[in-house]
Amino acid sequence: MKRLASLMIISVLFLSACVSRGDAVQTAALPAESENAEETPILLCGNELERDAETLRLEGGCDADELRTALSAMEQLQLVEWQDCPLSTAERLELRKAYPALRFDWTLLLGSVSFSALAEEVDLSAAQKDIPALLELLPLMSAQSVDLSGWSIGAEDAAALREAEPGRDFLYTVELFDRSFSSLDTEIDLSDIPMEDTAAVEAALVFFPKLEKVLMLRCGLDNDTMDALNARHEGTRFVWLVQVMTLGVRSDTTYFTIYNAEQLYQPRQPVSNLRYCHDLIAVDLGHCGISQEDLEFARGTPKLQFLILAECYIHNLEPLRCCPELRYLEAFKSYLNDISALADCPKLTDLNLCYIPSLGPDCVPILKEMKQLEHLWFCDANFSSSLIVELRDALPDTEFLYYKGPESTGAGWRTHDIYYEMRDALHMPYMN
């Protein structure tokens, strides 16, 4: 057994020794128990160690078997400092695996740049690019962030780093369409860059492990192409400008009215294009004269909570079966003759069906089952007084307005809390 050359005791245990690098480090076994175990000296390279030491500082090498015995016996030990550790990467990993409760601090070297294995951040911007060497060192590093600024990182390099250490942050510059971005960006803007397809954008995604949103406004790609791009990449949102009538709407918008959208001087496009705006929460199409076909947008907006369809040319609400979150619906003075789809809107609490002569008594059985309704306005409905009584009995906790005369939104419709919530969601002022 090779012995210690010198021993120094500072505030921590400090050992200097020599050992052959060929000594394999294996999973340690605890020493045999005995009644006098705590009295048995812990020896390493012929020197007695402090049993309750929290830090062990080594220089050079030490006998592998003695080291394993010492580490197992020092129950208070937390940190092993071994700056000039002669062990190979594989041997160090085995040592760390054998003692998962211990922190091992050794100096690592990449080219001419040295750094601590326990450093929280490592700056390798001054080091010469060496991806294979970096990949070998990564398992020994504690750093969450590694600065590779100045390195020319290709797609294969980025993929290798991401695959080897998916939870670590590698910082470098990405050049894309003559624009510079950080590899750690969560959002990048590629707007106003003419594109014929999405191939270049998709190929670049490997460089951005944290990417959440890509702005691609006015890039010349059609709605279906962009929607398919979104579908292919879960976790990353691609945003483009959707044209509705003569208005431009970002595909990630949560609200739409004709009063706060961007005016486009282009030929009119269908309202149904709103189906590409999957995050819509509030939509006001009231008094816009939309058709039944326009309402098809709702099949693509499952988060929709507030909808205004007043004075529109719609006959049924079938697309709303795809809107289970719907809470508020104004459809007064429309051409509805079928509201059966509302049976699939369990959260609908506020419903305005005032002055719809085409809506007959056959809607009463549907309304009777909507126990969650809090406010039901259906002035001038074609219901007999007996049906009204039947409906009131079925919904004892619902506030009704059913007689002829009041304004569609009168008699307190716009005084309920949900009305103000709806206007806030539309980013619109309150009305009387």
Buried (B, 14 or more C-beta within 10 A) or exposed (E): EBEBEEBEEEEEBBBBBBBEEEBEBBEBEEBEEEEEEEEEEBBBBEBEBBBEBEBBBBBBBBBBEBBBBBBBBBEEBEBBBBEEBBBEEEBBBBBBEBBEEBBBBBEBEBEEBEBBBBBEEBBBBEBEBBBEBBBBBBEBBBBEBBBBEEBEBEEEBBEBBBEBBEEBBBBBBBEBBEEEBBBBBEBBBBBEBEBEEBEEBBEBBBBBBEBEBBBBBEBEBEBEBBBEBBEEBEEBBBBBBBBBBBBBBBBBBBBBBBEEBEEBEEEEBBBBBBBBBBBBBBBBBBEBEBBBEBBBBBBBBBBBBBBBBBBBBBBBBBBBBBBBBBBBBBBBBBBBBBBBBBBBBEEBBBBBBBBBEEBEEEBBBBBBEBEBBBBBBBBBBEBEEEBBEBBBEBBEEBBBBBEEEBEBBBBEBBEBEBBEBBBBBBBBEEEE
